């Protein structure tokens, strides 16, 4: 499995986590505020993780391009 496939796998897992968190949040909105808030937090953290991974990949691409130029 190459790097791109691993990144796609990670992105897929993050998407699944975020979708599950959104579903749990919707389903528990009226029943259990604590679970609903926890699910919302998980969704927000999943989005943060996705953003950080994207930023890391962009930085690596920029560094690789700069090394090719040198």
mmJSON file of the N, C-alpha and C atoms, coordinates in Angstrom:
{"data_MODEL":{"atom_site":{
"group_PDB":["ATOM","ATOM","ATOM","ATOM","ATOM","ATOM","ATOM","ATOM","ATOM","ATOM","ATOM","ATOM","ATOM","ATOM","ATOM","ATOM","ATOM","ATOM","ATOM","ATOM","ATOM","ATOM","ATOM","ATOM","ATOM","ATOM","ATOM","ATOM","ATOM","ATOM","ATOM","ATOM","ATOM","ATOM","ATOM","ATOM","ATOM","ATOM","ATOM","ATOM","ATOM","ATOM","ATOM","ATOM","ATOM","ATOM","ATOM","ATOM","ATOM","ATOM","ATOM","ATOM","ATOM","ATOM","ATOM","ATOM","ATOM","ATOM","ATOM","ATOM","ATOM","ATOM","ATOM","ATOM","ATOM","ATOM","ATOM","ATOM","ATOM","ATOM","ATOM","ATOM","ATOM","ATOM","ATOM","ATOM","ATOM","ATOM","ATOM","ATOM","ATOM","ATOM","ATOM","ATOM","ATOM","ATOM","ATOM","ATOM","ATOM","ATOM","ATOM","ATOM","ATOM","ATOM","ATOM","ATOM","ATOM","ATOM","ATOM","ATOM","ATOM","ATOM","ATOM","ATOM","ATOM","ATOM","ATOM","ATOM","ATOM","ATOM","ATOM","ATOM","ATOM","ATOM","ATOM","ATOM","ATOM","ATOM","ATOM","ATOM","ATOM","ATOM","ATOM","ATOM","ATOM","ATOM","ATOM","ATOM","ATOM","ATOM","ATOM","ATOM","ATOM","ATOM","ATOM","ATOM","ATOM","ATOM","ATOM","ATOM","ATOM","ATOM","ATOM","ATOM","ATOM","ATOM","ATOM","ATOM","ATOM","ATOM","ATOM","ATOM","ATOM","ATOM","ATOM","ATOM","ATOM","ATOM","ATOM","ATOM","ATOM","ATOM","ATOM","ATOM","ATOM","ATOM","ATOM","ATOM","ATOM","ATOM","ATOM","ATOM","ATOM","ATOM","ATOM","ATOM","ATOM","ATOM","ATOM","ATOM","ATOM","ATOM","ATOM","ATOM","ATOM","ATOM","ATOM","ATOM","ATOM","ATOM","ATOM","ATOM","ATOM","ATOM","ATOM","ATOM","ATOM","ATOM","ATOM","ATOM","ATOM","ATOM","ATOM","ATOM","ATOM","ATOM","ATOM","ATOM","ATOM","ATOM"],
"id":[1,2,3,4,5,6,7,8,9,10,11,12,13,14,15,16,17,18,19,20,21,22,23,24,25,26,27,28,29,30,31,32,33,34,35,36,37,38,39,40,41,42,43,44,45,46,47,48,49,50,51,52,53,54,55,56,57,58,59,60,61,62,63,64,65,66,67,68,69,70,71,72,73,74,75,76,77,78,79,80,81,82,83,84,85,86,87,88,89,90,91,92,93,94,95,96,97,98,99,100,101,102,103,104,105,106,107,108,109,110,111,112,113,114,115,116,117,118,119,120,121,122,123,124,125,126,127,128,129,130,131,132,133,134,135,136,137,138,139,140,141,142,143,144,145,146,147,148,149,150,151,152,153,154,155,156,157,158,159,160,161,162,163,164,165,166,167,168,169,170,171,172,173,174,175,176,177,178,179,180,181,182,183,184,185,186,187,188,189,190,191,192,193,194,195,196,197,198,199,200,201,202,203,204,205,206,207,208,209,210],
"type_symbol":["N","C","C","N","C","C","N","C","C","N","C","C","N","C","C","N","C","C","N","C","C","N","C","C","N","C","C","N","C","C","N","C","C","N","C","C","N","C","C","N","C","C","N","C","C","N","C","C","N","C","C","N","C","C","N","C","C","N","C","C","N","C","C","N","C","C","N","C","C","N","C","C","N","C","C","N","C","C","N","C","C","N","C","C","N","C","C","N","C","C","N","C","C","N","C","C","N","C","C","N","C","C","N","C","C","N","C","C","N","C","C","N","C","C","N","C","C","N","C","C","N","C","C","N","C","C","N","C","C","N","C","C","N","C","C","N","C","C","N","C","C","N","C","C","N","C","C","N","C","C","N","C","C","N","C","C","N","C","C","N","C","C","N","C","C","N","C","C","N","C","C","N","C","C","N","C","C","N","C","C","N","C","C","N","C","C","N","C","C","N","C","C","N","C","C","N","C","C","N","C","C","N","C","C","N","C","C","N","C","C"],
"label_atom_id":["N","CA","C","N","CA","C","N","CA","C","N","CA","C","N","CA","C","N","CA","C","N","CA","C","N","CA","C","N","CA","C","N","CA","C","N","CA","C","N","CA","C","N","CA","C","N","CA","C","N","CA","C","N","CA","C","N","CA","C","N","CA","C","N","CA","C","N","CA","C","N","CA","C","N","CA","C","N","CA","C","N","CA","C","N","CA","C","N","CA","C","N","CA","C","N","CA","C","N","CA","C","N","CA","C","N","CA","C","N","CA","C","N","CA","C","N","CA","C","N","CA","C","N","CA","C","N","CA","C","N","CA","C","N","CA","C","N","CA","C","N","CA","C","N","CA","C","N","CA","C","N","CA","C","N","CA","C","N","CA","C","N","CA","C","N","CA","C","N","CA","C","N","CA","C","N","CA","C","N","CA","C","N","CA","C","N","CA","C","N","CA","C","N","CA","C","N","CA","C","N","CA","C","N","CA","C","N","CA","C","N","CA","C","N","CA","C","N","CA","C","N","CA","C","N","CA","C","N","CA","C","N","CA","C","N","CA","C","N","CA","C","N","CA","C"],
"label_alt_id":[null,null,null,null,null,null,null,null,null,null,null,null,null,null,null,null,null,null,null,null,null,null,null,null,null,null,null,null,null,null,null,null,null,null,null,null,null,null,null,null,null,null,null,null,null,null,null,null,null,null,null,null,null,null,null,null,null,null,null,null,null,null,null,null,null,null,null,null,null,null,null,null,null,null,null,null,null,null,null,null,null,null,null,null,null,null,null,null,null,null,null,null,null,null,null,null,null,null,null,null,null,null,null,null,null,null,null,null,null,null,null,null,null,null,null,null,null,null,null,null,null,null,null,null,null,null,null,null,null,null,null,null,null,null,null,null,null,null,null,null,null,null,null,null,null,null,null,null,null,null,null,null,null,null,null,null,null,null,null,null,null,null,null,null,null,null,null,null,null,null,null,null,null,null,null,null,null,null,null,null,null,null,null,null,null,null,null,null,null,null,null,null,null,null,null,null,null,null,null,null,null,null,null,null,null,null,null,null,null,null],
"label_comp_id":["UNK","UNK","UNK","UNK","UNK","UNK","UNK","UNK","UNK","UNK","UNK","UNK","UNK","UNK","UNK","UNK","UNK","UNK","UNK","UNK","UNK","UNK","UNK","UNK","UNK","UNK","UNK","UNK","UNK","UNK","UNK","UNK","UNK","UNK","UNK","UNK","UNK","UNK","UNK","UNK","UNK","UNK","UNK","UNK","UNK","UNK","UNK","UNK","UNK","UNK","UNK","UNK","UNK","UNK","UNK","UNK","UNK","UNK","UNK","UNK","UNK","UNK","UNK","UNK","UNK","UNK","UNK","UNK","UNK","UNK","UNK","UNK","UNK","UNK","UNK","UNK","UNK","UNK","UNK","UNK","UNK","UNK","UNK","UNK","UNK","UNK","UNK","UNK","UNK","UNK","UNK","UNK","UNK","UNK","UNK","UNK","UNK","UNK","UNK","UNK","UNK","UNK","UNK","UNK","UNK","UNK","UNK","UNK","UNK","UNK","UNK","UNK","UNK","UNK","UNK","UNK","UNK","UNK","UNK","UNK","UNK","UNK","UNK","UNK","UNK","UNK","UNK","UNK","UNK","UNK","UNK","UNK","UNK","UNK","UNK","UNK","UNK","UNK","UNK","UNK","UNK","UNK","UNK","UNK","UNK","UNK","UNK","UNK","UNK","UNK","UNK","UNK","UNK","UNK","UNK","UNK","UNK","UNK","UNK","UNK","UNK","UNK","UNK","UNK","UNK","UNK","UNK","UNK","UNK","UNK","UNK","UNK","UNK","UNK","UNK","UNK","UNK","UNK","UNK","UNK","UNK","UNK","UNK","UNK","UNK","UNK","UNK","UNK","UNK","UNK","UNK","UNK","UNK","UNK","UNK","UNK","UNK","UNK","UNK","UNK","UNK","UNK","UNK","UNK","UNK","UNK","UNK","UNK","UNK","UNK"],
"label_asym_id":["A","A","A","A","A","A","A","A","A","A","A","A","A","A","A","A","A","A","A","A","A","A","A","A","A","A","A","A","A","A","A","A","A","A","A","A","A","A","A","A","A","A","A","A","A","A","A","A","A","A","A","A","A","A","A","A","A","A","A","A","A","A","A","A","A","A","A","A","A","A","A","A","A","A","A","A","A","A","A","A","A","A","A","A","A","A","A","A","A","A","A","A","A","A","A","A","A","A","A","A","A","A","A","A","A","A","A","A","A","A","A","A","A","A","A","A","A","A","A","A","A","A","A","A","A","A","A","A","A","A","A","A","A","A","A","A","A","A","A","A","A","A","A","A","A","A","A","A","A","A","A","A","A","A","A","A","A","A","A","A","A","A","A","A","A","A","A","A","A","A","A","A","A","A","A","A","A","A","A","A","A","A","A","A","A","A","A","A","A","A","A","A","A","A","A","A","A","A","A","A","A","A","A","A","A","A","A","A","A","A"],
"label_entity_id":["1","1","1","1","1","1","1","1","1","1","1","1","1","1","1","1","1","1","1","1","1","1","1","1","1","1","1","1","1","1","1","1","1","1","1","1","1","1","1","1","1","1","1","1","1","1","1","1","1","1","1","1","1","1","1","1","1","1","1","1","1","1","1","1","1","1","1","1","1","1","1","1","1","1","1","1","1","1","1","1","1","1","1","1","1","1","1","1","1","1","1","1","1","1","1","1","1","1","1","1","1","1","1","1","1","1","1","1","1","1","1","1","1","1","1","1","1","1","1","1","1","1","1","1","1","1","1","1","1","1","1","1","1","1","1","1","1","1","1","1","1","1","1","1","1","1","1","1","1","1","1","1","1","1","1","1","1","1","1","1","1","1","1","1","1","1","1","1","1","1","1","1","1","1","1","1","1","1","1","1","1","1","1","1","1","1","1","1","1","1","1","1","1","1","1","1","1","1","1","1","1","1","1","1","1","1","1","1","1","1"],
"label_seq_id":[1,1,1,2,2,2,3,3,3,4,4,4,5,5,5,6,6,6,7,7,7,8,8,8,9,9,9,10,10,10,11,11,11,12,12,12,13,13,13,14,14,14,15,15,15,16,16,16,17,17,17,18,18,18,19,19,19,20,20,20,21,21,21,22,22,22,23,23,23,24,24,24,25,25,25,26,26,26,27,27,27,28,28,28,29,29,29,30,30,30,31,31,31,32,32,32,33,33,33,34,34,34,35,35,35,36,36,36,37,37,37,38,38,38,39,39,39,40,40,40,41,41,41,42,42,42,43,43,43,44,44,44,45,45,45,46,46,46,47,47,47,48,48,48,49,49,49,50,50,50,51,51,51,52,52,52,53,53,53,54,54,54,55,55,55,56,56,56,57,57,57,58,58,58,59,59,59,60,60,60,61,61,61,62,62,62,63,63,63,64,64,64,65,65,65,66,66,66,67,67,67,68,68,68,69,69,69,70,70,70],
"pdbx_PDB_ins_code":[null,null,null,null,null,null,null,null,null,null,null,null,null,null,null,null,null,null,null,null,null,null,null,null,null,null,null,null,null,null,null,null,null,null,null,null,null,null,null,null,null,null,null,null,null,null,null,null,null,null,null,null,null,null,null,null,null,null,null,null,null,null,null,null,null,null,null,null,null,null,null,null,null,null,null,null,null,null,null,null,null,null,null,null,null,null,null,null,null,null,null,null,null,null,null,null,null,null,null,null,null,null,null,null,null,null,null,null,null,null,null,null,null,null,null,null,null,null,null,null,null,null,null,null,null,null,null,null,null,null,null,null,null,null,null,null,null,null,null,null,null,null,null,null,null,null,null,null,null,null,null,null,null,null,null,null,null,null,null,null,null,null,null,null,null,null,null,null,null,null,null,null,null,null,null,null,null,null,null,null,null,null,null,null,null,null,null,null,null,null,null,null,null,null,null,null,null,null,null,null,null,null,null,null,null,null,null,null,null,null],
"Cartn_x":[0.859,0.0,0.897,0.706,1.539,0.942,1.66,1.286,-0.073,-0.349,-1.63,-2.786,-2.622,-3.664,-3.871,-2.795,-2.919,-3.621,-3.3,-3.98,-5.467,-5.79,-7.201,-7.91,-7.237,-7.81,-8.06,-7.106,-7.26,-8.412,-8.49,-9.577,-10.931,-10.99,-12.238,-12.654,-11.708,-12.003,-12.45,-11.824,-12.222,-13.634,-13.937,-15.291,-16.315,-15.989,-16.895,-17.113,-16.033,-16.116,-16.992,-16.781,-17.556,-19.036,-19.316,-20.704,-21.394,-20.687,-21.253,-21.523,-20.587,-20.766,-21.973,-22.145,-23.303,-24.605,-24.607,-25.802,-26.133,-25.134,-25.346,-25.864,-25.284,-25.714,-27.188,-27.583,-28.985,-29.923,-29.528,-30.393,-30.548,-29.573,-29.617,-29.932,-30.224,-30.443,-31.497,-32.588,-33.675,-33.619,-32.777,-32.763,-31.652,-30.453,-29.313,-28.362,-28.393,-27.583,-26.088,-25.68,-24.253,-23.711,-24.452,-24.022,-24.042,-25.057,-25.172,-23.979,-23.599,-22.462,-21.15,-21.023,-19.813,-19.699,-20.815,-20.807,-20.452,-20.967,-20.63,-19.142,-18.58,-17.151,-16.332,-16.744,-16.043,-16.064,-17.204,-17.293,-16.361,-16.302,-15.417,-13.95,-13.602,-12.227,-11.856,-12.789,-12.538,-12.23,-12.981,-12.74,-11.372,-11.006,-9.686,-8.567,-8.737,-7.72,-7.579,-8.707,-8.671,-7.916,-8.202,-7.544,-6.041,-5.644,-4.216,-3.494,-4.124,-3.511,-3.356,-4.384,-4.301,-3.168,-3.021,-1.941,-0.576,-0.456,0.805,1.159,0.185,0.43,0.852,0.174,0.548,1.98,2.362,3.722,4.74,4.416,5.326,5.469,4.366,4.427,5.276,5.1,5.883,7.366,7.679,9.077,9.694,8.91,9.414,9.69,8.814,9.013,10.253,10.431,11.597,12.884,12.86,14.056,14.384,13.364,13.608,14.235,13.877,14.416,15.875,16.261,17.633,18.567],
"Cartn_y":[-1.18,0.0,1.232,2.082,3.27,4.405,5.495,6.621,7.197,7.337,7.906,7.007,5.701,4.769,4.855,4.984,5.107,6.399,7.487,8.761,8.664,7.99,7.8,6.957,5.946,5.098,5.914,6.739,7.603,8.567,9.178,10.117,9.42,8.216,7.454,7.152,6.788,6.498,7.751,8.877,10.135,10.504,10.333,10.601,9.732,8.45,7.526,7.95,8.3,8.752,9.995,10.936,12.173,11.896,11.039,10.699,9.991,9.09,8.401,9.387,10.293,11.291,12.176,12.571,13.389,12.62,11.336,10.512,10.381,10.084,9.943,11.254,12.354,13.663,13.916,13.617,13.81,12.892,11.635,10.642,10.864,11.483,11.654,13.086,13.94,15.362,15.573,14.831,15.009,14.031,13.023,11.978,12.148,12.489,12.546,13.648,14.759,15.916,15.625,14.827,14.511,13.732,12.722,11.934,12.794,13.616,14.502,15.449,16.041,16.963,16.235,15.014,14.229,13.889,13.508,13.197,14.432,15.577,16.824,17.131,16.898,17.105,16.154,14.9,13.93,14.385,14.881,15.392,16.569,17.474,18.634,18.201,17.241,16.745,16.035,15.293,14.619,15.652,16.733,17.797,18.439,18.657,19.216,18.3,17.011,16.04,16.046,16.071,16.105,17.345,18.481,19.726,19.661,19.122,19.031,18.089,16.984,16.052,16.705,17.425,18.138,19.145,19.871,20.851,20.178,19.035,18.301,17.835,17.329,16.861,18.031,19.163,20.346,20.77,20.771,21.139,20.171,18.885,17.89,18.094,18.401,18.647,19.876,20.922,22.143,21.863,21.146,20.814,19.963,19.034,18.174,18.994,19.92,20.783,21.654,22.175,23.022,22.225,20.984,20.143,19.813,19.646,19.37,20.583,21.779,22.988,23.224,22.721,22.943,21.949],
"Cartn_z":[0.0,0.0,0.0,-0.983,-1.053,-0.219,-0.181,0.676,0.317,-0.97,-1.395,-0.945,-1.096,-0.657,0.851,1.594,3.048,3.432,2.746,3.016,2.678,1.59,1.221,2.271,2.789,3.835,5.103,5.478,6.658,6.457,5.275,4.984,5.057,4.551,4.592,6.027,6.852,8.259,9.008,8.706,9.336,8.904,7.619,7.127,7.843,7.99,8.672,10.128,10.801,12.187,12.295,11.392,11.418,11.138,10.164,9.847,11.012,11.66,12.824,13.961,14.175,15.23,14.946,13.681,13.321,13.542,13.163,13.347,14.834,15.648,17.093,17.675,17.233,17.718,17.392,16.162,15.761,16.551,16.689,17.329,18.831,19.449,20.9,21.329,20.358,20.66,21.732,21.677,22.639,23.803,23.703,24.719,25.753,25.303,26.218,25.765,26.447,26.071,26.146,27.124,27.284,26.1,25.672,24.513,23.26,23.123,21.966,21.899,23.009,23.035,22.747,23.278,23.03,21.551,20.942,19.51,18.693,19.083,18.386,18.505,19.682,19.898,19.027,18.943,18.101,16.65,16.185,14.82,14.587,15.547,15.426,15.429,16.268,16.313,15.019,14.446,13.17,12.083,12.075,11.096,11.318,12.581,12.893,12.434,12.675,12.26,10.749,10.038,8.578,8.091,8.693,8.306,8.557,9.71,10.033,9.069,8.714,7.768,6.406,5.967,4.677,4.69,5.78,5.901,5.873,6.54,6.539,5.132,4.407,3.044,2.159,2.31,1.524,1.82,3.101,3.48,2.877,2.918,2.342,0.84,0.167,-1.277,-1.589,-0.803,-1.002,-0.769,0.301,0.606,-0.502,-1.024,-2.1,-3.355,-3.691,-4.852,-4.667,-3.469,-3.2,-3.298,-2.836,-2.926,-4.369,-5.198,-6.616,-7.291,-6.857,-7.461,-7.057,-5.907,-5.413,-5.955],
"occupancy":[1.0,1.0,1.0,1.0,1.0,1.0,1.0,1.0,1.0,1.0,1.0,1.0,1.0,1.0,1.0,1.0,1.0,1.0,1.0,1.0,1.0,1.0,1.0,1.0,1.0,1.0,1.0,1.0,1.0,1.0,1.0,1.0,1.0,1.0,1.0,1.0,1.0,1.0,1.0,1.0,1.0,1.0,1.0,1.0,1.0,1.0,1.0,1.0,1.0,1.0,1.0,1.0,1.0,1.0,1.0,1.0,1.0,1.0,1.0,1.0,1.0,1.0,1.0,1.0,1.0,1.0,1.0,1.0,1.0,1.0,1.0,1.0,1.0,1.0,1.0,1.0,1.0,1.0,1.0,1.0,1.0,1.0,1.0,1.0,1.0,1.0,1.0,1.0,1.0,1.0,1.0,1.0,1.0,1.0,1.0,1.0,1.0,1.0,1.0,1.0,1.0,1.0,1.0,1.0,1.0,1.0,1.0,1.0,1.0,1.0,1.0,1.0,1.0,1.0,1.0,1.0,1.0,1.0,1.0,1.0,1.0,1.0,1.0,1.0,1.0,1.0,1.0,1.0,1.0,1.0,1.0,1.0,1.0,1.0,1.0,1.0,1.0,1.0,1.0,1.0,1.0,1.0,1.0,1.0,1.0,1.0,1.0,1.0,1.0,1.0,1.0,1.0,1.0,1.0,1.0,1.0,1.0,1.0,1.0,1.0,1.0,1.0,1.0,1.0,1.0,1.0,1.0,1.0,1.0,1.0,1.0,1.0,1.0,1.0,1.0,1.0,1.0,1.0,1.0,1.0,1.0,1.0,1.0,1.0,1.0,1.0,1.0,1.0,1.0,1.0,1.0,1.0,1.0,1.0,1.0,1.0,1.0,1.0,1.0,1.0,1.0,1.0,1.0,1.0,1.0,1.0,1.0,1.0,1.0,1.0],
"B_iso_or_equiv":[0.0,0.0,0.0,0.0,0.0,0.0,0.0,0.0,0.0,0.0,0.0,0.0,0.0,0.0,0.0,0.0,0.0,0.0,0.0,0.0,0.0,0.0,0.0,0.0,0.0,0.0,0.0,0.0,0.0,0.0,0.0,0.0,0.0,0.0,0.0,0.0,0.0,0.0,0.0,0.0,0.0,0.0,0.0,0.0,0.0,0.0,0.0,0.0,0.0,0.0,0.0,0.0,0.0,0.0,0.0,0.0,0.0,0.0,0.0,0.0,0.0,0.0,0.0,0.0,0.0,0.0,0.0,0.0,0.0,0.0,0.0,0.0,0.0,0.0,0.0,0.0,0.0,0.0,0.0,0.0,0.0,0.0,0.0,0.0,0.0,0.0,0.0,0.0,0.0,0.0,0.0,0.0,0.0,0.0,0.0,0.0,0.0,0.0,0.0,0.0,0.0,0.0,0.0,0.0,0.0,0.0,0.0,0.0,0.0,0.0,0.0,0.0,0.0,0.0,0.0,0.0,0.0,0.0,0.0,0.0,0.0,0.0,0.0,0.0,0.0,0.0,0.0,0.0,0.0,0.0,0.0,0.0,0.0,0.0,0.0,0.0,0.0,0.0,0.0,0.0,0.0,0.0,0.0,0.0,0.0,0.0,0.0,0.0,0.0,0.0,0.0,0.0,0.0,0.0,0.0,0.0,0.0,0.0,0.0,0.0,0.0,0.0,0.0,0.0,0.0,0.0,0.0,0.0,0.0,0.0,0.0,0.0,0.0,0.0,0.0,0.0,0.0,0.0,0.0,0.0,0.0,0.0,0.0,0.0,0.0,0.0,0.0,0.0,0.0,0.0,0.0,0.0,0.0,0.0,0.0,0.0,0.0,0.0,0.0,0.0,0.0,0.0,0.0,0.0,0.0,0.0,0.0,0.0,0.0,0.0],
"pdbx_formal_charge":[null,null,null,null,null,null,null,null,null,null,null,null,null,null,null,null,null,null,null,null,null,null,null,null,null,null,null,null,null,null,null,null,null,null,null,null,null,null,null,null,null,null,null,null,null,null,null,null,null,null,null,null,null,null,null,null,null,null,null,null,null,null,null,null,null,null,null,null,null,null,null,null,null,null,null,null,null,null,null,null,null,null,null,null,null,null,null,null,null,null,null,null,null,null,null,null,null,null,null,null,null,null,null,null,null,null,null,null,null,null,null,null,null,null,null,null,null,null,null,null,null,null,null,null,null,null,null,null,null,null,null,null,null,null,null,null,null,null,null,null,null,null,null,null,null,null,null,null,null,null,null,null,null,null,null,null,null,null,null,null,null,null,null,null,null,null,null,null,null,null,null,null,null,null,null,null,null,null,null,null,null,null,null,null,null,null,null,null,null,null,null,null,null,null,null,null,null,null,null,null,null,null,null,null,null,null,null,null,null,null],
"auth_seq_id":[1,1,1,2,2,2,3,3,3,4,4,4,5,5,5,6,6,6,7,7,7,8,8,8,9,9,9,10,10,10,11,11,11,12,12,12,13,13,13,14,14,14,15,15,15,16,16,16,17,17,17,18,18,18,19,19,19,20,20,20,21,21,21,22,22,22,23,23,23,24,24,24,25,25,25,26,26,26,27,27,27,28,28,28,29,29,29,30,30,30,31,31,31,32,32,32,33,33,33,34,34,34,35,35,35,36,36,36,37,37,37,38,38,38,39,39,39,40,40,40,41,41,41,42,42,42,43,43,43,44,44,44,45,45,45,46,46,46,47,47,47,48,48,48,49,49,49,50,50,50,51,51,51,52,52,52,53,53,53,54,54,54,55,55,55,56,56,56,57,57,57,58,58,58,59,59,59,60,60,60,61,61,61,62,62,62,63,63,63,64,64,64,65,65,65,66,66,66,67,67,67,68,68,68,69,69,69,70,70,70],
"auth_comp_id":["UNK","UNK","UNK","UNK","UNK","UNK","UNK","UNK","UNK","UNK","UNK","UNK","UNK","UNK","UNK","UNK","UNK","UNK","UNK","UNK","UNK","UNK","UNK","UNK","UNK","UNK","UNK","UNK","UNK","UNK","UNK","UNK","UNK","UNK","UNK","UNK","UNK","UNK","UNK","UNK","UNK","UNK","UNK","UNK","UNK","UNK","UNK","UNK","UNK","UNK","UNK","UNK","UNK","UNK","UNK","UNK","UNK","UNK","UNK","UNK","UNK","UNK","UNK","UNK","UNK","UNK","UNK","UNK","UNK","UNK","UNK","UNK","UNK","UNK","UNK","UNK","UNK","UNK","UNK","UNK","UNK","UNK","UNK","UNK","UNK","UNK","UNK","UNK","UNK","UNK","UNK","UNK","UNK","UNK","UNK","UNK","UNK","UNK","UNK","UNK","UNK","UNK","UNK","UNK","UNK","UNK","UNK","UNK","UNK","UNK","UNK","UNK","UNK","UNK","UNK","UNK","UNK","UNK","UNK","UNK","UNK","UNK","UNK","UNK","UNK","UNK","UNK","UNK","UNK","UNK","UNK","UNK","UNK","UNK","UNK","UNK","UNK","UNK","UNK","UNK","UNK","UNK","UNK","UNK","UNK","UNK","UNK","UNK","UNK","UNK","UNK","UNK","UNK","UNK","UNK","UNK","UNK","UNK","UNK","UNK","UNK","UNK","UNK","UNK","UNK","UNK","UNK","UNK","UNK","UNK","UNK","UNK","UNK","UNK","UNK","UNK","UNK","UNK","UNK","UNK","UNK","UNK","UNK","UNK","UNK","UNK","UNK","UNK","UNK","UNK","UNK","UNK","UNK","UNK","UNK","UNK","UNK","UNK","UNK","UNK","UNK","UNK","UNK","UNK","UNK","UNK","UNK","UNK","UNK","UNK"],
"auth_asym_id":["A","A","A","A","A","A","A","A","A","A","A","A","A","A","A","A","A","A","A","A","A","A","A","A","A","A","A","A","A","A","A","A","A","A","A","A","A","A","A","A","A","A","A","A","A","A","A","A","A","A","A","A","A","A","A","A","A","A","A","A","A","A","A","A","A","A","A","A","A","A","A","A","A","A","A","A","A","A","A","A","A","A","A","A","A","A","A","A","A","A","A","A","A","A","A","A","A","A","A","A","A","A","A","A","A","A","A","A","A","A","A","A","A","A","A","A","A","A","A","A","A","A","A","A","A","A","A","A","A","A","A","A","A","A","A","A","A","A","A","A","A","A","A","A","A","A","A","A","A","A","A","A","A","A","A","A","A","A","A","A","A","A","A","A","A","A","A","A","A","A","A","A","A","A","A","A","A","A","A","A","A","A","A","A","A","A","A","A","A","A","A","A","A","A","A","A","A","A","A","A","A","A","A","A","A","A","A","A","A","A"],
"auth_atom_id":["N","CA","C","N","CA","C","N","CA","C","N","CA","C","N","CA","C","N","CA","C","N","CA","C","N","CA","C","N","CA","C","N","CA","C","N","CA","C","N","CA","C","N","CA","C","N","CA","C","N","CA","C","N","CA","C","N","CA","C","N","CA","C","N","CA","C","N","CA","C","N","CA","C","N","CA","C","N","CA","C","N","CA","C","N","CA","C","N","CA","C","N","CA","C","N","CA","C","N","CA","C","N","CA","C","N","CA","C","N","CA","C","N","CA","C","N","CA","C","N","CA","C","N","CA","C","N","CA","C","N","CA","C","N","CA","C","N","CA","C","N","CA","C","N","CA","C","N","CA","C","N","CA","C","N","CA","C","N","CA","C","N","CA","C","N","CA","C","N","CA","C","N","CA","C","N","CA","C","N","CA","C","N","CA","C","N","CA","C","N","CA","C","N","CA","C","N","CA","C","N","CA","C","N","CA","C","N","CA","C","N","CA","C","N","CA","C","N","CA","C","N","CA","C","N","CA","C","N","CA","C","N","CA","C","N","CA","C","N","CA","C","N","CA","C"],
"pdbx_PDB_model_num":[1,1,1,1,1,1,1,1,1,1,1,1,1,1,1,1,1,1,1,1,1,1,1,1,1,1,1,1,1,1,1,1,1,1,1,1,1,1,1,1,1,1,1,1,1,1,1,1,1,1,1,1,1,1,1,1,1,1,1,1,1,1,1,1,1,1,1,1,1,1,1,1,1,1,1,1,1,1,1,1,1,1,1,1,1,1,1,1,1,1,1,1,1,1,1,1,1,1,1,1,1,1,1,1,1,1,1,1,1,1,1,1,1,1,1,1,1,1,1,1,1,1,1,1,1,1,1,1,1,1,1,1,1,1,1,1,1,1,1,1,1,1,1,1,1,1,1,1,1,1,1,1,1,1,1,1,1,1,1,1,1,1,1,1,1,1,1,1,1,1,1,1,1,1,1,1,1,1,1,1,1,1,1,1,1,1,1,1,1,1,1,1,1,1,1,1,1,1,1,1,1,1,1,1,1,1,1,1,1,1]
}}}
